């Protein structure tokens, strides 16, 4: 009985660790764009055009929003509460 428990406990720990680490490796994969993904992008662009949005202007807004050279405000005005 004592031999079984000394072998079983490391085996059980290994099995639990293996089962916990298995989903981590399965989620770390590169997904390639398929034709249906490309089609959905073109469908959404077509829908935006039909709704009257200018795609070039939207792209420019998106690029300006993600730039890192934006300046943060100086903080609250110290004269505000006096």
C-alpha positions, -999 to 999 in steps of 0.1 A, spaced: 0 0 0 28 24 8 46 18 -25 14 26 -44 8 59 -27 44 70 -32 42 63 -69 6 76 -74 11 110 -58 38 122 -83 19 107 -111 -12 124 -101 6 158 -98 21 153 -132 -13 144 -147 -30 175 -132 -2 198 -144 -4 182 -179 -41 187 -180 -38 223 -169 -11 232 -194 -28 215 -223 -53 243 -231 -24 269 -230 -6 252 -259 -38 247 -279 -47 284 -278 -13 296 -289 -17 290 -326 -15 313 -357 -48 317 -374 -46 324 -411 -73 345 -428 -96 325 -450 -116 335 -480 -147 339 -458 -129 363 -435 -118 384 -465 -153 384 -478 -168 395 -445 -143 425 -445 -154 435 -480 -191 431 -470 -187 454 -440 -169 479 -461 -197 477 -486 -223 482 -458 -204 513 -445 -203 528 -480 -241 522 -483 -247 539 -450 -228 570 -462 -195 567 -444 -163 577 -462 -139 548 -457 -108 569 -463 -119 594 -436 -127 565 -412 -92 551 -418 -76 585 -412 -95 588 -379 -85 553 -369 -48 561 -377 -49 594 -358 -65 578 -328 -37 551 -325 -7 574 -328 15 577 -298 25 613 -303 -7 627 -287 -1 651 -258 -20 645 -225 -36 675 -209 -17 693 -181 -42 682 -154 -68 701 -134 -66 739 -133 -54 749 -98 -75 780 -100 -107 761 -107 -119 756 -71 -109 791 -57 
